Amino acid sequence: MATVRPRRSPTLRRCPRCKTVGRLYRSHARNAFERFMKMFSPTLALYRCHQCNWRGYMFRRFKSQSRFAFWMTLLGIVLGSILGVGIGWFLLLRFVEVVLGR
């Protein structure tokens, strides 16, 4: 006997392009960047409009207990930026040291 999967329900959000309501569905990640965003950003989700075929990121709607995920995402972005600048600065100093021969 075949298993019948329930149809995904659309969100009752408005499409940013065509402004229709009830035609946005969650979309699957297609490439490495989208998988990265899906893994490390619990506040953003991919959506696709079945009316105009728009596809892009929108903020998820959170319940009050899920605000923790929002703050953890924000903290991750800030700490990741600080770490990235620190590593970039370190590499720049090492490069200058090697080039100038100090």
Biopython code that builds the backbone (N, CA, C, O; Angstrom):
import numpy as np
from Bio.PDB.StructureBuilder import StructureBuilder

atoms = [
    (1, "MET", "N", (0.837, -1.173, 0.000)),
    (1, "MET", "CA", (0.000, 0.000, 0.000)),
    (1, "MET", "C", (0.887, 1.242, 0.000)),
    (1, "MET", "O", (1.853, 1.322, 0.758)),
    (2, "ALA", "N", (0.565, 2.180, -0.825)),
    (2, "ALA", "CA", (1.365, 3.396, -0.970)),
    (2, "ALA", "C", (1.107, 4.348, 0.191)),
    (2, "ALA", "O", (-0.018, 4.482, 0.673)),
    (3, "THR", "N", (2.166, 4.997, 0.619)),
    (3, "THR", "CA", (2.044, 5.982, 1.688)),
    (3, "THR", "C", (1.640, 7.317, 1.087)),
    (3, "THR", "O", (2.251, 7.784, 0.125)),
    (4, "VAL", "N", (0.631, 7.917, 1.643)),
    (4, "VAL", "CA", (0.166, 9.214, 1.165)),
    (4, "VAL", "C", (0.760, 10.288, 2.058)),
    (4, "VAL", "O", (0.526, 10.312, 3.267)),
    (5, "ARG", "N", (1.523, 11.166, 1.453)),
    (5, "ARG", "CA", (2.112, 12.267, 2.209)),
    (5, "ARG", "C", (1.159, 13.448, 2.215)),
    (5, "ARG", "O", (0.563, 13.777, 1.189)),
    (6, "PRO", "N", (1.015, 14.079, 3.356)),
    (6, "PRO", "CA", (0.155, 15.268, 3.370)),
    (6, "PRO", "C", (0.811, 16.409, 2.610)),
    (6, "PRO", "O", (2.032, 16.564, 2.637)),
    (7, "ARG", "N", (0.009, 17.193, 1.944)),
    (7, "ARG", "CA", (0.530, 18.328, 1.189)),
    (7, "ARG", "C", (0.980, 19.414, 2.158)),
    (7, "ARG", "O", (0.315, 19.694, 3.156)),
    (8, "ARG", "N", (2.119, 20.019, 1.846)),
    (8, "ARG", "CA", (2.607, 21.106, 2.691)),
    (8, "ARG", "C", (1.658, 22.284, 2.596)),
    (8, "ARG", "O", (1.169, 22.623, 1.518)),
    (9, "SER", "N", (1.409, 22.889, 3.713)),
    (9, "SER", "CA", (0.505, 24.039, 3.692)),
    (9, "SER", "C", (1.305, 25.319, 3.471)),
    (9, "SER", "O", (2.421, 25.447, 3.974)),
    (10, "PRO", "N", (0.752, 26.247, 2.736)),
    (10, "PRO", "CA", (1.453, 27.512, 2.516)),
    (10, "PRO", "C", (1.398, 28.373, 3.773)),
    (10, "PRO", "O", (0.521, 28.209, 4.622)),
    (11, "THR", "N", (2.330, 29.272, 3.869)),
    (11, "THR", "CA", (2.269, 30.227, 4.965)),
    (11, "THR", "C", (1.344, 31.360, 4.561)),
    (11, "THR", "O", (1.195, 31.658, 3.376)),
    (12, "LEU", "N", (0.741, 31.972, 5.522)),
    (12, "LEU", "CA", (-0.166, 33.082, 5.227)),
    (12, "LEU", "C", (0.602, 34.394, 5.247)),
    (12, "LEU", "O", (0.208, 35.360, 5.900)),
    (13, "ARG", "N", (1.690, 34.401, 4.524)),
    (13, "ARG", "CA", (2.510, 35.602, 4.414)),
    (13, "ARG", "C", (2.396, 36.143, 3.005)),
    (13, "ARG", "O", (2.026, 35.427, 2.074)),
    (14, "ARG", "N", (2.718, 37.413, 2.864)),
    (14, "ARG", "CA", (2.609, 38.098, 1.575)),
    (14, "ARG", "C", (3.928, 37.971, 0.809)),
    (14, "ARG", "O", (5.005, 38.174, 1.368)),
    (15, "CYS", "N", (3.824, 37.636, -0.465)),
    (15, "CYS", "CA", (4.996, 37.544, -1.334)),
    (15, "CYS", "C", (5.564, 38.947, -1.544)),
    (15, "CYS", "O", (4.804, 39.872, -1.830)),
    (16, "PRO", "N", (6.891, 39.130, -1.409)),
    (16, "PRO", "CA", (7.484, 40.457, -1.597)),
    (16, "PRO", "C", (7.381, 40.976, -3.030)),
    (16, "PRO", "O", (7.379, 42.188, -3.242)),
    (17, "ARG", "N", (7.295, 40.083, -4.014)),
    (17, "ARG", "CA", (7.257, 40.518, -5.402)),
    (17, "ARG", "C", (5.828, 40.763, -5.899)),
    (17, "ARG", "O", (5.515, 41.863, -6.356)),
    (18, "CYS", "N", (4.967, 39.757, -5.815)),
    (18, "CYS", "CA", (3.631, 39.889, -6.415)),
    (18, "CYS", "C", (2.545, 40.239, -5.401)),
    (18, "CYS", "O", (1.403, 40.486, -5.786)),
    (19, "LYS", "N", (2.878, 40.263, -4.125)),
    (19, "LYS", "CA", (1.974, 40.670, -3.036)),
    (19, "LYS", "C", (0.792, 39.735, -2.817)),
    (19, "LYS", "O", (-0.160, 40.123, -2.139)),
    (20, "THR", "N", (0.812, 38.516, -3.361)),
    (20, "THR", "CA", (-0.278, 37.580, -3.095)),
    (20, "THR", "C", (-0.080, 36.929, -1.734)),
    (20, "THR", "O", (1.045, 36.797, -1.253)),
    (21, "VAL", "N", (-1.178, 36.528, -1.123)),
    (21, "VAL", "CA", (-1.138, 35.903, 0.201)),
    (21, "VAL", "C", (-1.487, 34.427, 0.050)),
    (21, "VAL", "O", (-2.380, 34.068, -0.718)),
    (22, "GLY", "N", (-0.778, 33.575, 0.786)),
    (22, "GLY", "CA", (-1.095, 32.158, 0.794)),
    (22, "GLY", "C", (-0.456, 31.347, -0.309)),
    (22, "GLY", "O", (-0.858, 30.206, -0.535)),
    (23, "ARG", "N", (0.522, 31.892, -1.000)),
    (23, "ARG", "CA", (1.190, 31.161, -2.079)),
    (23, "ARG", "C", (2.672, 30.923, -1.787)),
    (23, "ARG", "O", (3.392, 30.424, -2.651)),
    (24, "LEU", "N", (3.142, 31.271, -0.578)),
    (24, "LEU", "CA", (4.542, 31.044, -0.212)),
    (24, "LEU", "C", (4.693, 29.677, 0.433)),
    (24, "LEU", "O", (3.953, 29.323, 1.351)),
    (25, "TYR", "N", (5.661, 28.914, -0.059)),
    (25, "TYR", "CA", (5.982, 27.614, 0.498)),
    (25, "TYR", "C", (7.457, 27.606, 0.863)),
    (25, "TYR", "O", (8.247, 28.344, 0.274)),
    (26, "ARG", "N", (7.832, 26.781, 1.827)),
    (26, "ARG", "CA", (9.238, 26.629, 2.166)),
    (26, "ARG", "C", (9.958, 25.989, 0.988)),
    (26, "ARG", "O", (9.400, 25.128, 0.308)),
    (27, "SER", "N", (11.191, 26.409, 0.747)),
    (27, "SER", "CA", (11.982, 25.917, -0.373)),
    (27, "SER", "C", (13.209, 25.180, 0.147)),
    (27, "SER", "O", (13.722, 25.497, 1.221)),
    (28, "HIS", "N", (13.676, 24.202, -0.611)),
    (28, "HIS", "CA", (14.867, 23.445, -0.230)),
    (28, "HIS", "C", (16.131, 24.199, -0.639)),
    (28, "HIS", "O", (16.129, 24.958, -1.608)),
    (29, "ALA", "N", (17.212, 23.977, 0.113)),
    (29, "ALA", "CA", (18.506, 24.569, -0.222)),
    (29, "ALA", "C", (19.044, 23.909, -1.488)),
    (29, "ALA", "O", (18.980, 22.688, -1.631)),
    (30, "ARG", "N", (19.573, 24.713, -2.404)),
    (30, "ARG", "CA", (20.047, 24.202, -3.693)),
    (30, "ARG", "C", (21.564, 24.126, -3.814)),
    (30, "ARG", "O", (22.079, 23.329, -4.597)),
    (31, "ASN", "N", (22.288, 24.945, -3.049)),
    (31, "ASN", "CA", (23.743, 24.956, -3.201)),
    (31, "ASN", "C", (24.402, 25.050, -1.828)),
    (31, "ASN", "O", (23.719, 25.070, -0.805)),
    (32, "ALA", "N", (25.724, 25.106, -1.813)),
    (32, "ALA", "CA", (26.472, 25.086, -0.559)),
    (32, "ALA", "C", (26.180, 26.318, 0.296)),
    (32, "ALA", "O", (26.067, 26.206, 1.517)),
    (33, "PHE", "N", (26.057, 27.491, -0.329)),
    (33, "PHE", "CA", (25.773, 28.702, 0.438)),
    (33, "PHE", "C", (24.422, 28.602, 1.133)),
    (33, "PHE", "O", (24.292, 28.974, 2.299)),
    (34, "GLU", "N", (23.417, 28.101, 0.424)),
    (34, "GLU", "CA", (22.090, 27.980, 1.014)),
    (34, "GLU", "C", (22.065, 26.938, 2.126)),
    (34, "GLU", "O", (21.355, 27.111, 3.116)),
    (35, "ARG", "N", (22.832, 25.856, 1.975)),
    (35, "ARG", "CA", (22.921, 24.868, 3.057)),
    (35, "ARG", "C", (23.626, 25.466, 4.267)),
    (35, "ARG", "O", (23.247, 25.193, 5.407)),
    (36, "PHE", "N", (24.663, 26.290, 4.021)),
    (36, "PHE", "CA", (25.366, 26.968, 5.110)),
    (36, "PHE", "C", (24.419, 27.901, 5.857)),
    (36, "PHE", "O", (24.390, 27.915, 7.088)),
    (37, "MET", "N", (23.645, 28.682, 5.102)),
    (37, "MET", "CA", (22.693, 29.606, 5.723)),
    (37, "MET", "C", (21.628, 28.848, 6.518)),
    (37, "MET", "O", (21.212, 29.289, 7.589)),
    (38, "LYS", "N", (21.201, 27.726, 5.993)),
    (38, "LYS", "CA", (20.183, 26.929, 6.676)),
    (38, "LYS", "C", (20.722, 26.367, 7.987)),
    (38, "LYS", "O", (20.004, 26.305, 8.985)),
    (39, "MET", "N", (21.996, 25.957, 7.978)),
    (39, "MET", "CA", (22.582, 25.340, 9.155)),
    (39, "MET", "C", (22.892, 26.365, 10.246)),
    (39, "MET", "O", (22.703, 26.084, 11.430)),
    (40, "PHE", "N", (23.368, 27.552, 9.858)),
    (40, "PHE", "CA", (23.850, 28.508, 10.839)),
    (40, "PHE", "C", (22.937, 29.703, 11.066)),
    (40, "PHE", "O", (23.300, 30.606, 11.820)),
    (41, "SER", "N", (21.789, 29.740, 10.450)),
    (41, "SER", "CA", (20.879, 30.861, 10.659)),
    (41, "SER", "C", (19.467, 30.358, 10.938)),
    (41, "SER", "O", (18.671, 30.190, 10.014)),
    (42, "PRO", "N", (19.158, 30.119, 12.201)),
    (42, "PRO", "CA", (17.811, 29.641, 12.514)),
    (42, "PRO", "C", (16.739, 30.710, 12.362)),
    (42, "PRO", "O", (15.555, 30.392, 12.468)),
    (43, "THR", "N", (17.104, 31.956, 12.119)),
    (43, "THR", "CA", (16.103, 33.014, 11.984)),
    (43, "THR", "C", (15.665, 33.228, 10.547)),
    (43, "THR", "O", (14.604, 33.806, 10.314)),
    (44, "LEU", "N", (16.457, 32.773, 9.570)),
    (44, "LEU", "CA", (16.107, 32.951, 8.159)),
    (44, "LEU", "C", (15.695, 31.619, 7.548)),
    (44, "LEU", "O", (16.223, 30.568, 7.910)),
    (45, "ALA", "N", (14.757, 31.674, 6.629)),
    (45, "ALA", "CA", (14.318, 30.471, 5.931)),
    (45, "ALA", "C", (14.074, 30.809, 4.464)),
    (45, "ALA", "O", (13.695, 31.930, 4.125)),
    (46, "LEU", "N", (14.299, 29.820, 3.599)),
    (46, "LEU", "CA", (14.053, 29.982, 2.167)),
    (46, "LEU", "C", (12.575, 29.754, 1.874)),
    (46, "LEU", "O", (11.970, 28.797, 2.357)),
    (47, "TYR", "N", (12.007, 30.652, 1.074)),
    (47, "TYR", "CA", (10.617, 30.522, 0.651)),
    (47, "TYR", "C", (10.544, 30.665, -0.858)),
    (47, "TYR", "O", (11.423, 31.261, -1.481)),
    (48, "ARG", "N", (9.473, 30.103, -1.446)),
    (48, "ARG", "CA", (9.229, 30.255, -2.871)),
    (48, "ARG", "C", (7.751, 30.524, -3.068)),
    (48, "ARG", "O", (6.899, 29.884, -2.450)),
    (49, "CYS", "N", (7.458, 31.480, -3.939)),
    (49, "CYS", "CA", (6.074, 31.833, -4.252)),
    (49, "CYS", "C", (5.621, 31.007, -5.454)),
    (49, "CYS", "O", (6.286, 30.994, -6.490)),
    (50, "HIS", "N", (4.506, 30.330, -5.316)),
    (50, "HIS", "CA", (3.980, 29.526, -6.422)),
    (50, "HIS", "C", (3.254, 30.382, -7.456)),
    (50, "HIS", "O", (2.920, 29.892, -8.534)),
    (51, "GLN", "N", (3.008, 31.639, -7.147)),
    (51, "GLN", "CA", (2.321, 32.532, -8.087)),
    (51, "GLN", "C", (3.310, 33.144, -9.092)),
    (51, "GLN", "O", (3.116, 33.042, -10.303)),
    (52, "CYS", "N", (4.370, 33.780, -8.575)),
    (52, "CYS", "CA", (5.307, 34.493, -9.457)),
    (52, "CYS", "C", (6.687, 33.837, -9.532)),
    (52, "CYS", "O", (7.561, 34.320, -10.252)),
    (53, "ASN", "N", (6.893, 32.729, -8.785)),
    (53, "ASN", "CA", (8.146, 31.981, -8.759)),
    (53, "ASN", "C", (9.288, 32.738, -8.081)),
    (53, "ASN", "O", (10.455, 32.424, -8.311)),
    (54, "TRP", "N", (8.965, 33.731, -7.249)),
    (54, "TRP", "CA", (9.992, 34.410, -6.461)),
    (54, "TRP", "C", (10.575, 33.410, -5.479)),
    (54, "TRP", "O", (9.857, 32.559, -4.953)),
    (55, "ARG", "N", (11.869, 33.508, -5.231)),
    (55, "ARG", "CA", (12.534, 32.629, -4.277)),
    (55, "ARG", "C", (13.543, 33.446, -3.507)),
    (55, "ARG", "O", (14.366, 34.145, -4.098)),
    (56, "GLY", "N", (13.485, 33.361, -2.187)),
    (56, "GLY", "CA", (14.425, 34.122, -1.388)),
    (56, "GLY", "C", (14.250, 33.869, 0.094)),
    (56, "GLY", "O", (13.453, 33.031, 0.515)),
    (57, "TYR", "N", (15.024, 34.622, 0.883)),
    (57, "TYR", "CA", (15.019, 34.465, 2.329)),
    (57, "TYR", "C", (14.011, 35.401, 2.967)),
    (57, "TYR", "O", (13.829, 36.539, 2.534)),
    (58, "MET", "N", (13.369, 34.901, 3.994)),
    (58, "MET", "CA", (12.491, 35.712, 4.827)),
    (58, "MET", "C", (12.721, 35.282, 6.269)),
    (58, "MET", "O", (13.136, 34.154, 6.534)),
    (59, "PHE", "N", (12.448, 36.191, 7.193)),
    (59, "PHE", "CA", (12.560, 35.835, 8.597)),
    (59, "PHE", "C", (11.438, 34.885, 8.971)),
    (59, "PHE", "O", (10.294, 35.056, 8.551)),
    (60, "ARG", "N", (11.778, 33.889, 9.760)),
    (60, "ARG", "CA", (10.758, 32.984, 10.274)),
    (60, "ARG", "C", (9.964, 33.704, 11.343)),
    (60, "ARG", "O", (10.452, 34.639, 11.979)),
    (61, "ARG", "N", (8.753, 33.263, 11.529)),
    (61, "ARG", "CA", (7.953, 33.798, 12.625)),
    (61, "ARG", "C", (8.236, 32.945, 13.851)),
    (61, "ARG", "O", (8.191, 31.716, 13.799)),
    (62, "PHE", "N", (8.524, 33.614, 14.940)),
    (62, "PHE", "CA", (8.895, 32.907, 16.155)),
    (62, "PHE", "C", (7.804, 32.977, 17.196)),
    (62, "PHE", "O", (7.064, 33.956, 17.293)),
    (63, "LYS", "N", (7.724, 31.922, 17.966)),
    (63, "LYS", "CA", (6.931, 31.960, 19.181)),
    (63, "LYS", "C", (7.810, 32.615, 20.235)),
    (63, "LYS", "O", (9.013, 32.773, 20.031)),
    (64, "SER", "N", (7.224, 32.990, 21.346)),
    (64, "SER", "CA", (7.992, 33.721, 22.359)),
    (64, "SER", "C", (9.160, 32.903, 22.899)),
    (64, "SER", "O", (10.198, 33.481, 23.219)),
    (65, "GLN", "N", (9.034, 31.578, 23.014)),
    (65, "GLN", "CA", (10.124, 30.780, 23.554)),
    (65, "GLN", "C", (11.262, 30.602, 22.548)),
    (65, "GLN", "O", (12.339, 30.139, 22.925)),
    (66, "SER", "N", (11.050, 30.955, 21.288)),
    (66, "SER", "CA", (12.093, 30.795, 20.280)),
    (66, "SER", "C", (12.931, 32.057, 20.101)),
    (66, "SER", "O", (13.783, 32.103, 19.213)),
    (67, "ARG", "N", (12.714, 33.049, 20.900)),
    (67, "ARG", "CA", (13.548, 34.253, 20.798)),
    (67, "ARG", "C", (14.997, 33.940, 21.142)),
    (67, "ARG", "O", (15.916, 34.650, 20.732)),
    (68, "PHE", "N", (15.183, 32.875, 21.894)),
    (68, "PHE", "CA", (16.531, 32.422, 22.211)),
    (68, "PHE", "C", (17.315, 32.150, 20.924)),
    (68, "PHE", "O", (18.490, 32.503, 20.827)),
    (69, "ALA", "N", (16.671, 31.528, 19.942)),
    (69, "ALA", "CA", (17.339, 31.236, 18.666)),
    (69, "ALA", "C", (17.750, 32.522, 17.962)),
    (69, "ALA", "O", (18.823, 32.582, 17.361)),
    (70, "PHE", "N", (16.908, 33.552, 18.031)),
    (70, "PHE", "CA", (17.241, 34.832, 17.414)),
    (70, "PHE", "C", (18.490, 35.429, 18.058)),
    (70, "PHE", "O", (19.404, 35.863, 17.358)),
    (71, "TRP", "N", (18.529, 35.451, 19.387)),
    (71, "TRP", "CA", (19.675, 36.047, 20.080)),
    (71, "TRP", "C", (20.941, 35.217, 19.888)),
    (71, "TRP", "O", (22.039, 35.769, 19.816)),
    (72, "MET", "N", (20.796, 33.912, 19.806)),
    (72, "MET", "CA", (21.967, 33.079, 19.549)),
    (72, "MET", "C", (22.499, 33.308, 18.133)),
    (72, "MET", "O", (23.711, 33.297, 17.917)),
    (73, "THR", "N", (21.611, 33.512, 17.181)),
    (73, "THR", "CA", (22.046, 33.823, 15.816)),
    (73, "THR", "C", (22.770, 35.155, 15.776)),
    (73, "THR", "O", (23.826, 35.274, 15.155)),
    (74, "LEU", "N", (22.210, 36.149, 16.430)),
    (74, "LEU", "CA", (22.842, 37.463, 16.478)),
    (74, "LEU", "C", (24.208, 37.382, 17.149)),
    (74, "LEU", "O", (25.171, 37.983, 16.673)),
    (75, "LEU", "N", (24.296, 36.649, 18.243)),
    (75, "LEU", "CA", (25.573, 36.466, 18.931)),
    (75, "LEU", "C", (26.580, 35.763, 18.019)),
    (75, "LEU", "O", (27.753, 36.135, 17.990)),
    (76, "GLY", "N", (26.129, 34.750, 17.274)),
    (76, "GLY", "CA", (27.014, 34.043, 16.347)),
    (76, "GLY", "C", (27.539, 34.943, 15.245)),
    (76, "GLY", "O", (28.704, 34.845, 14.858)),
    (77, "ILE", "N", (26.678, 35.824, 14.735)),
    (77, "ILE", "CA", (27.101, 36.755, 13.688)),
    (77, "ILE", "C", (28.144, 37.722, 14.227)),
    (77, "ILE", "O", (29.157, 37.974, 13.574)),
    (78, "VAL", "N", (27.901, 38.263, 15.413)),
    (78, "VAL", "CA", (28.842, 39.225, 16.006)),
    (78, "VAL", "C", (30.174, 38.552, 16.318)),
    (78, "VAL", "O", (31.231, 39.072, 15.961)),
    (79, "LEU", "N", (30.129, 37.397, 16.981)),
    (79, "LEU", "CA", (31.379, 36.712, 17.323)),
    (79, "LEU", "C", (32.124, 36.230, 16.073)),
    (79, "LEU", "O", (33.353, 36.279, 16.027)),
    (80, "GLY", "N", (31.391, 35.769, 15.073)),
    (80, "GLY", "CA", (32.027, 35.352, 13.823)),
    (80, "GLY", "C", (32.699, 36.511, 13.113)),
    (80, "GLY", "O", (33.774, 36.352, 12.535)),
    (81, "SER", "N", (32.067, 37.681, 13.154)),
    (81, "SER", "CA", (32.665, 38.871, 12.533)),
    (81, "SER", "C", (33.932, 39.284, 13.260)),
    (81, "SER", "O", (34.942, 39.601, 12.631)),
    (82, "ILE", "N", (33.879, 39.280, 14.582)),
    (82, "ILE", "CA", (35.064, 39.644, 15.370)),
    (82, "ILE", "C", (36.198, 38.654, 15.103)),
    (82, "ILE", "O", (37.348, 39.055, 14.925)),
    (83, "LEU", "N", (35.874, 37.377, 15.077)),
    (83, "LEU", "CA", (36.885, 36.357, 14.806)),
    (83, "LEU", "C", (37.461, 36.519, 13.399)),
    (83, "LEU", "O", (38.670, 36.389, 13.207)),
    (84, "GLY", "N", (36.610, 36.799, 12.421)),
    (84, "GLY", "CA", (37.076, 36.996, 11.049)),
    (84, "GLY", "C", (38.007, 38.187, 10.917)),
    (84, "GLY", "O", (39.023, 38.108, 10.227)),
    (85, "VAL", "N", (37.667, 39.295, 11.578)),
    (85, "VAL", "CA", (38.533, 40.483, 11.541)),
    (85, "VAL", "C", (39.857, 40.182, 12.232)),
    (85, "VAL", "O", (40.913, 40.597, 11.754)),
    (86, "GLY", "N", (39.811, 39.466, 13.348)),
    (86, "GLY", "CA", (41.041, 39.118, 14.064)),
    (86, "GLY", "C", (41.962, 38.240, 13.237)),
    (86, "GLY", "O", (43.170, 38.473, 13.191)),
    (87, "ILE", "N", (41.405, 37.246, 12.593)),
    (87, "ILE", "CA", (42.213, 36.358, 11.745)),
    (87, "ILE", "C", (42.760, 37.119, 10.542)),
    (87, "ILE", "O", (43.913, 36.928, 10.156)),
    (88, "GLY", "N", (41.937, 37.977, 9.951)),
    (88, "GLY", "CA", (42.402, 38.791, 8.827)),
    (88, "GLY", "C", (43.547, 39.708, 9.222)),
    (88, "GLY", "O", (44.526, 39.843, 8.487)),
    (89, "TRP", "N", (43.423, 40.339, 10.386)),
    (89, "TRP", "CA", (44.479, 41.228, 10.887)),
    (89, "TRP", "C", (45.766, 40.446, 11.132)),
    (89, "TRP", "O", (46.847, 40.909, 10.768)),
    (90, "PHE", "N", (45.664, 39.265, 11.746)),
    (90, "PHE", "CA", (46.825, 38.428, 12.006)),
    (90, "PHE", "C", (47.513, 38.040, 10.696)),
    (90, "PHE", "O", (48.735, 38.132, 10.582)),
    (91, "LEU", "N", (46.728, 37.609, 9.712)),
    (91, "LEU", "CA", (47.312, 37.215, 8.427)),
    (91, "LEU", "C", (47.954, 38.395, 7.710)),
    (91, "LEU", "O", (48.994, 38.242, 7.070)),
    (92, "LEU", "N", (47.344, 39.564, 7.811)),
    (92, "LEU", "CA", (47.919, 40.761, 7.200)),
    (92, "LEU", "C", (49.259, 41.104, 7.841)),
    (92, "LEU", "O", (50.217, 41.422, 7.137)),
    (93, "LEU", "N", (49.335, 41.045, 9.161)),
    (93, "LEU", "CA", (50.600, 41.334, 9.847)),
    (93, "LEU", "C", (51.680, 40.318, 9.477)),
    (93, "LEU", "O", (52.835, 40.690, 9.274)),
    (94, "ARG", "N", (51.311, 39.036, 9.388)),
    (94, "ARG", "CA", (52.287, 38.014, 9.005)),
    (94, "ARG", "C", (52.769, 38.232, 7.567)),
    (94, "ARG", "O", (53.951, 38.051, 7.275)),
    (95, "PHE", "N", (51.861, 38.617, 6.673)),
    (95, "PHE", "CA", (52.222, 38.872, 5.285)),
    (95, "PHE", "C", (53.185, 40.049, 5.185)),
    (95, "PHE", "O", (54.184, 39.982, 4.469)),
    (96, "VAL", "N", (52.886, 41.120, 5.901)),
    (96, "VAL", "CA", (53.762, 42.299, 5.887)),
    (96, "VAL", "C", (55.119, 41.944, 6.473)),
    (96, "VAL", "O", (56.147, 42.401, 5.973)),
    (97, "GLU", "N", (55.135, 41.135, 7.525)),
    (97, "GLU", "CA", (56.390, 40.717, 8.145)),
    (97, "GLU", "C", (57.243, 39.905, 7.167)),
    (97, "GLU", "O", (58.459, 40.087, 7.108)),
    (98, "VAL", "N", (56.623, 39.024, 6.412)),
    (98, "VAL", "CA", (57.358, 38.196, 5.452)),
    (98, "VAL", "C", (57.852, 39.046, 4.283)),
    (98, "VAL", "O", (58.988, 38.883, 3.839)),
    (99, "VAL", "N", (57.011, 39.948, 3.783)),
    (99, "VAL", "CA", (57.379, 40.764, 2.629)),
    (99, "VAL", "C", (58.484, 41.754, 2.987)),
    (99, "VAL", "O", (59.441, 41.917, 2.230)),
    (100, "LEU", "N", (58.357, 42.404, 4.120)),
    (100, "LEU", "CA", (59.360, 43.400, 4.506)),
    (100, "LEU", "C", (60.577, 42.775, 5.166)),
    (100, "LEU", "O", (61.595, 43.449, 5.321)),
    (101, "GLY", "N", (60.504, 41.504, 5.561)),
    (101, "GLY", "CA", (61.646, 40.792, 6.117)),
    (101, "GLY", "C", (62.053, 41.257, 7.492)),
    (101, "GLY", "O", (63.239, 41.278, 7.819)),
    (102, "ARG", "N", (61.091, 41.625, 8.294)),
    (102, "ARG", "CA", (61.444, 42.070, 9.657)),
    (102, "ARG", "C", (61.744, 40.928, 10.560)),
    (102, "ARG", "O", (62.055, 41.134, 11.733)),
]
sb = StructureBuilder()
sb.init_structure("model")
sb.init_model(0)
sb.init_chain("A")
sb.init_seg("    ")
for serial, (resi, resn, name, xyz) in enumerate(atoms, 1):
    if name == "N":
        sb.init_residue(resn, " ", resi, " ")
    sb.init_atom(name, np.array(xyz, "f"), 0.0, 1.0, " ", f" {name:<3s}", serial, name[0])
structure = sb.get_structure()
